[in-house]
């Protein structure tokens, strides 16, 4: 894995990107955009699986994966700013090449907004793939009370002092290791651990993710998602959307409804996974179910 990780400097922000060469006989260029609470290591299993279909590049997003945040530049981590960042990366990395964009959850949100803000890039996109993505805040299935709890907490923690206090008091290793697995947000994740050793691997990765991802960025982008409306400009790029059978965050019917407002051509496939995303330690075999057979056939023809 280490051989595939390269340094990335975008607009003065230092991060990394994963670059996986295409296997023999494959020419497709695939750009993978991860979601919140992420790192390249967390998505390595998915990257390796998608690599079967072409060369894969996965850049860090500012504030995630250990990359410096937009706050260093004196700006906020808005979806518009992420869209501008991604557009700059696409222009730098691919120039006149055609590319397949695979966006995971928040990554799909950013890719959609990029194409809405930079319509000239649409002609370079062979295919857009949504992995458990969304286009509107109504796609969430949170009860109203939980929705407002998340939105209020995100608003508060997007400020420096509350974020610093929250990190010191609740995101230190000792507290996370004793409490995190029992929270509403994490119970489903840790249910996939089938042994004490696997549980420890889950916890080690979660602690690392909470420490390398910028809390202010996480909080601000949470509010951005909870107020999202990417249905204001219709896109003509071909879209394959993967809905996850056991998604604990999104309502599949509402997601489809909004996708058909935002995109002219929408095709659907269902993953039988029990959660929104593969586990945080998923290897290539464990990550494979995220890509349903319908989409695999499409990807194999790229």
C-alpha positions as CSV (number, residue, x, y, z in Angstrom):
1,X,0.0,0.0,0.0
2,X,2.8,2.4,0.9
3,X,4.1,2.4,-2.7
4,X,0.7,3.7,-3.9
5,X,0.5,6.7,-1.5
6,X,1.8,9.9,-3.0
7,X,2.1,13.4,-1.5
8,X,-0.5,15.9,-2.6
9,X,-0.2,19.7,-2.5
10,X,-3.3,21.6,-3.6
11,X,-3.6,25.3,-3.3
12,X,-1.2,25.3,-0.3
13,X,-2.9,22.4,1.5
14,X,-0.7,19.3,2.1
15,X,-2.3,15.9,1.9
16,X,-1.9,12.6,0.2
17,X,-3.4,10.7,-2.7
18,X,-3.6,7.0,-3.6
19,X,-2.5,6.1,-7.1
20,X,-3.2,2.5,-8.3
21,X,-2.0,1.7,-11.8
22,X,-4.3,0.1,-14.3
23,X,-4.2,-3.7,-14.5
24,X,-3.1,-5.2,-17.8
25,X,-5.7,-4.6,-20.6
26,X,-7.5,-1.9,-18.7
27,X,-7.4,1.8,-19.8
28,X,-10.1,3.4,-17.8
29,X,-9.2,6.3,-15.5
30,X,-11.2,6.2,-12.2
31,X,-11.3,9.0,-9.7
32,X,-12.6,7.9,-6.2
33,X,-13.9,10.5,-3.8
34,X,-14.4,9.3,-0.3
35,X,-16.8,10.5,2.3
36,X,-16.6,12.0,5.8
37,X,-14.7,10.4,8.7
38,X,-12.2,8.9,6.2
39,X,-8.7,8.2,5.2
40,X,-7.0,6.5,2.3
41,X,-6.3,3.5,4.6
42,X,-10.0,3.3,5.6
43,X,-11.0,2.9,1.9
44,X,-8.1,0.7,0.8
45,X,-10.3,-2.4,0.3
46,X,-12.7,-0.5,-1.9
47,X,-9.9,1.1,-3.9
48,X,-8.3,-2.3,-4.5
49,X,-11.6,-3.7,-5.7
50,X,-12.3,-0.8,-8.0
51,X,-8.8,-1.1,-9.3
52,X,-9.8,-4.2,-11.2
53,X,-11.6,-2.0,-13.7
54,X,-8.9,0.6,-14.4
55,X,-6.3,3.0,-12.9
56,X,-7.6,4.5,-9.6
57,X,-6.7,7.9,-8.1
58,X,-8.1,8.9,-4.7
59,X,-7.1,12.3,-3.3
60,X,-7.5,13.4,0.2
61,X,-10.2,16.0,0.9
62,X,-9.1,19.1,2.9
63,X,-9.7,18.4,6.6
64,X,-10.0,14.7,6.1
65,X,-7.5,11.8,6.0
66,X,-4.9,14.0,7.7
67,X,-4.9,16.7,5.0
68,X,-4.8,20.3,6.2
69,X,-8.2,22.0,6.3
70,X,-9.7,24.9,4.5
71,X,-9.5,26.8,7.8
72,X,-5.7,27.1,7.3
73,X,-6.6,29.3,4.2
74,X,-9.0,31.4,6.2
75,X,-12.0,29.8,4.4
76,X,-14.7,27.4,5.5
77,X,-15.3,23.8,4.4
78,X,-18.4,24.5,2.3
79,X,-19.5,22.1,-0.4
80,X,-18.8,24.9,-2.9
81,X,-15.2,25.1,-1.7
82,X,-14.9,21.3,-1.9
83,X,-16.3,21.5,-5.4
84,X,-13.8,24.1,-6.5
85,X,-11.0,22.0,-4.9
86,X,-12.1,18.9,-6.8
87,X,-12.4,20.8,-10.1
88,X,-8.9,22.0,-9.7
89,X,-7.7,18.4,-9.0
90,X,-9.5,17.0,-12.0
91,X,-8.1,19.7,-14.3
92,X,-4.6,19.1,-12.9
93,X,-4.7,15.3,-13.0
94,X,-6.7,14.5,-16.1
95,X,-6.5,17.4,-18.4
96,X,-8.2,16.2,-21.6
97,X,-8.6,12.6,-20.5
98,X,-12.0,11.0,-19.9
99,X,-12.6,9.9,-16.3
100,X,-15.0,7.8,-14.3
101,X,-15.9,9.5,-11.0
102,X,-16.9,7.3,-8.1
103,X,-18.2,9.2,-5.2
104,X,-18.9,7.6,-1.8
105,X,-21.7,9.4,0.2
106,X,-20.3,12.9,0.9
107,X,-17.9,12.4,-2.0
108,X,-20.8,12.0,-4.4
109,X,-22.2,15.3,-3.0
110,X,-19.0,17.1,-3.8
111,X,-18.7,15.5,-7.3
112,X,-22.3,16.6,-8.1
113,X,-21.7,20.1,-7.0
114,X,-18.5,20.3,-8.9
115,X,-20.3,19.3,-12.2
116,X,-23.0,21.9,-11.4
117,X,-20.4,24.6,-10.9
118,X,-18.1,23.6,-13.7
119,X,-20.4,22.3,-16.5
120,X,-17.5,22.2,-18.9
121,X,-16.1,19.3,-17.0
122,X,-19.2,17.1,-17.8
123,X,-17.8,16.3,-21.2
124,X,-14.8,14.7,-19.6
125,X,-16.9,12.4,-17.4
126,X,-17.5,9.0,-18.9
127,X,-19.6,7.8,-16.0
128,X,-20.6,9.1,-12.6
129,X,-21.1,6.5,-9.8
130,X,-22.9,7.2,-6.6
131,X,-22.1,4.8,-3.7
132,X,-24.8,5.5,-1.1
133,X,-24.9,9.2,-2.3
134,X,-27.6,11.8,-1.8
135,X,-28.7,15.1,-3.3
136,X,-31.1,16.6,-0.7
137,X,-31.3,16.8,3.1
138,X,-34.7,15.2,3.0
139,X,-33.0,12.0,2.0
140,X,-31.9,11.4,5.6
141,X,-34.1,9.2,7.8
142,X,-33.2,10.7,11.1
143,X,-36.2,11.5,13.4
144,X,-36.7,15.2,13.8
145,X,-35.2,15.3,17.3
146,X,-32.0,13.6,16.2
147,X,-31.8,15.7,13.1
148,X,-31.8,18.9,15.1
149,X,-29.4,17.4,17.7
150,X,-26.9,16.7,14.9
151,X,-27.5,20.1,13.3
152,X,-27.0,22.0,16.6
153,X,-23.9,19.9,17.6
154,X,-22.4,20.4,14.1
155,X,-23.0,24.2,14.3
156,X,-21.5,24.5,17.7
157,X,-18.4,22.3,17.0
158,X,-17.7,24.1,13.7
159,X,-16.2,26.9,15.9
160,X,-12.7,26.6,17.2
161,X,-13.1,26.7,21.0
162,X,-16.1,24.2,21.3
163,X,-14.3,21.9,18.8
164,X,-11.1,22.1,20.9
165,X,-12.9,21.3,24.1
166,X,-14.9,18.5,22.5
167,X,-11.7,16.9,21.2
168,X,-9.9,17.2,24.5
169,X,-12.8,15.8,26.6
170,X,-14.5,13.3,24.4
171,X,-12.2,12.3,21.5
172,X,-9.1,11.4,23.5
173,X,-8.1,7.8,23.2
174,X,-9.1,6.7,26.7
175,X,-12.7,8.0,26.3
176,X,-13.1,6.7,22.8
177,X,-11.9,3.2,23.7
178,X,-14.4,3.0,26.6
179,X,-17.5,4.7,25.2
180,X,-17.5,5.0,21.4
181,X,-18.6,1.5,20.6
182,X,-21.8,2.0,22.6
183,X,-22.9,5.2,21.0
184,X,-25.9,5.3,18.6
185,X,-23.5,6.3,15.7
186,X,-21.1,3.4,16.2
187,X,-23.1,0.4,17.5
188,X,-23.8,-0.8,13.9
189,X,-20.1,-0.5,13.0
190,X,-18.8,-2.5,15.9
191,X,-21.5,-5.2,15.5
192,X,-19.5,-6.4,12.5
193,X,-16.6,-7.4,14.8
194,X,-16.7,-11.1,15.3
195,X,-13.8,-11.5,17.8
196,X,-11.9,-9.5,20.4
197,X,-9.0,-9.1,18.0
198,X,-11.3,-7.8,15.3
199,X,-13.0,-5.4,17.7
200,X,-9.5,-4.0,18.6
201,X,-8.7,-3.5,15.0
202,X,-12.0,-1.6,14.6
203,X,-11.3,0.5,17.6
204,X,-7.7,1.3,16.6
205,X,-8.9,2.6,13.2
206,X,-11.8,4.6,14.7
207,X,-9.4,6.3,17.2
208,X,-7.0,7.1,14.4
209,X,-9.8,8.5,12.2
210,X,-11.1,10.7,14.9
211,X,-7.6,12.0,15.5
212,X,-6.5,12.7,11.9
213,X,-9.8,14.2,10.7
214,X,-10.4,17.8,11.6
215,X,-13.4,18.0,14.0
216,X,-14.4,21.5,12.8
217,X,-14.4,20.3,9.2
218,X,-16.4,17.2,10.2
219,X,-18.9,19.4,12.1
220,X,-19.3,22.0,9.4
221,X,-19.8,19.5,6.6
222,X,-22.4,17.7,8.7
223,X,-24.4,20.9,8.8
224,X,-23.8,21.3,5.0
225,X,-25.3,17.8,4.5
226,X,-28.2,18.5,6.8
227,X,-29.1,21.5,4.7
228,X,-28.1,20.1,1.3
229,X,-30.0,20.9,-1.9
230,X,-28.2,19.6,-5.0
231,X,-31.4,19.5,-7.0
232,X,-31.2,23.1,-8.3
233,X,-29.3,22.4,-11.5
234,X,-30.0,19.3,-13.7
235,X,-27.0,17.3,-15.1
236,X,-26.8,15.3,-18.2
237,X,-23.9,13.0,-17.2
238,X,-24.8,9.3,-17.0
239,X,-25.3,8.2,-13.4
240,X,-25.3,4.8,-11.8
241,X,-26.5,5.0,-8.2
242,X,-25.9,2.2,-5.7
243,X,-28.4,2.1,-2.9
244,X,-27.5,0.1,0.1
245,X,-30.1,-2.3,1.4
246,X,-29.3,-1.8,5.1
247,X,-28.5,1.9,4.9
248,X,-29.1,3.4,8.4
249,X,-28.9,7.0,7.2
250,X,-30.8,7.3,3.9
251,X,-34.3,6.6,2.6
252,X,-33.8,4.9,-0.8
253,X,-37.1,6.1,-2.3
254,X,-36.5,9.7,-1.5
255,X,-32.9,9.5,-2.7
256,X,-34.1,8.1,-6.1
257,X,-36.7,10.8,-6.3
258,X,-34.2,13.6,-5.8
259,X,-31.6,12.0,-8.1
260,X,-34.1,12.0,-10.9
261,X,-34.6,15.7,-10.4
262,X,-30.8,16.4,-10.4
263,X,-29.8,14.0,-13.3
264,X,-31.3,13.2,-16.7
265,X,-30.1,9.6,-16.8
266,X,-30.3,7.5,-13.6
267,X,-29.7,3.8,-13.4
268,X,-30.0,1.9,-10.1
269,X,-28.3,-1.0,-8.5
270,X,-28.7,-2.4,-5.0
271,X,-26.0,-3.5,-2.6
272,X,-27.0,-6.1,-0.1
273,X,-24.7,-4.7,2.6
274,X,-26.2,-4.3,6.1
275,X,-24.8,-0.8,6.6
276,X,-24.2,2.5,4.8
277,X,-20.6,1.6,4.0
278,X,-18.2,-1.4,4.3
279,X,-16.5,-1.7,7.7
280,X,-13.5,0.6,8.4
281,X,-11.1,-2.4,8.1
282,X,-12.7,-4.0,5.1
283,X,-10.3,-5.7,2.8
284,X,-10.9,-6.2,-1.0
285,X,-13.1,-9.2,-0.5
286,X,-15.2,-7.6,2.3
287,X,-15.6,-4.4,0.2
288,X,-16.7,-6.2,-3.0
289,X,-20.5,-6.3,-2.0
290,X,-20.5,-2.5,-2.3
291,X,-20.4,-2.9,-6.0
292,X,-23.5,-4.8,-7.2
293,X,-23.3,-7.2,-10.2
294,X,-25.1,-4.8,-12.5
295,X,-22.5,-2.1,-11.9
296,X,-19.7,-4.6,-12.2
297,X,-20.8,-5.5,-15.7
298,X,-20.8,-1.8,-16.6
299,X,-17.4,-1.2,-15.1
300,X,-15.9,-4.3,-16.8
301,X,-16.7,-2.7,-20.2
302,X,-15.0,0.6,-19.5
